[in-house]
Amino acid sequence: MKSENKPSHITKGDVFDDLGLSRSEASALKVKATLLDAILREIEKRGYTQSQLVEILDEYQPSVSNLTRGKIAKVSVEKLLTYSDRLRMKTTLTVHASSGAHRNNRNDNARTHSRLAARSPARGRSGSLRARRQAATIG
């Protein structure tokens, strides 16, 4: 008799969010997964062998093997960024406010900025930091 393969948990949305991780941990894993996916696609597109990757990435063969097999649990985001750079890939990061972000935070930031801007002239500072440095160098 065949047993049916019924899911014990249905993920709604992102699997990383369902793992019980903090937002920062989930975000870090998402970034790592995205970087790994892009790196592996680039490696496949260019047809690199592991021997070539050892030279290009300046890594030992076991590390390259782990990378190509997706075993990156102990690899940092910075290391993956280094790999993408050595593969001559362009990396960009986009950060968005969550849809449930509090609007009060934006107002608080605006008020803080206004207070800082209002204080600057009272301290006798005028112009940009660059202009002040140039004036100090010339004077």
MODELLER restraints for C-alpha pairs under 7 A, 6 or more apart:
rsr = mdl.restraints
at = mdl.atoms
rsr.add(forms.Gaussian(group=physical.xy_distance, feature=features.Distance(at['CA:11:A'], at['CA:18:A']), mean=6.82, stdev=0.5))
rsr.add(forms.Gaussian(group=physical.xy_distance, feature=features.Distance(at['CA:16:A'], at['CA:26:A']), mean=5.43, stdev=0.5))
rsr.add(forms.Gaussian(group=physical.xy_distance, feature=features.Distance(at['CA:17:A'], at['CA:26:A']), mean=6.31, stdev=0.5))
rsr.add(forms.Gaussian(group=physical.xy_distance, feature=features.Distance(at['CA:32:A'], at['CA:77:A']), mean=5.81, stdev=0.5))
rsr.add(forms.Gaussian(group=physical.xy_distance, feature=features.Distance(at['CA:35:A'], at['CA:80:A']), mean=6.59, stdev=0.5))
rsr.add(forms.Gaussian(group=physical.xy_distance, feature=features.Distance(at['CA:39:A'], at['CA:84:A']), mean=6.21, stdev=0.5))
rsr.add(forms.Gaussian(group=physical.xy_distance, feature=features.Distance(at['CA:40:A'], at['CA:68:A']), mean=6.67, stdev=0.5))
rsr.add(forms.Gaussian(group=physical.xy_distance, feature=features.Distance(at['CA:50:A'], at['CA:64:A']), mean=6.49, stdev=0.5))
rsr.add(forms.Gaussian(group=physical.xy_distance, feature=features.Distance(at['CA:50:A'], at['CA:65:A']), mean=6.96, stdev=0.5))
rsr.add(forms.Gaussian(group=physical.xy_distance, feature=features.Distance(at['CA:53:A'], at['CA:64:A']), mean=6.78, stdev=0.5))
rsr.add(forms.Gaussian(group=physical.xy_distance, feature=features.Distance(at['CA:54:A'], at['CA:60:A']), mean=6.00, stdev=0.5))
rsr.add(forms.Gaussian(group=physical.xy_distance, feature=features.Distance(at['CA:54:A'], at['CA:61:A']), mean=5.86, stdev=0.5))
rsr.add(forms.Gaussian(group=physical.xy_distance, feature=features.Distance(at['CA:54:A'], at['CA:64:A']), mean=6.40, stdev=0.5))
rsr.add(forms.Gaussian(group=physical.xy_distance, feature=features.Distance(at['CA:56:A'], at['CA:86:A']), mean=6.44, stdev=0.5))
rsr.add(forms.Gaussian(group=physical.xy_distance, feature=features.Distance(at['CA:57:A'], at['CA:83:A']), mean=5.88, stdev=0.5))
rsr.add(forms.Gaussian(group=physical.xy_distance, feature=features.Distance(at['CA:57:A'], at['CA:86:A']), mean=5.93, stdev=0.5))
rsr.add(forms.Gaussian(group=physical.xy_distance, feature=features.Distance(at['CA:66:A'], at['CA:72:A']), mean=6.78, stdev=0.5))
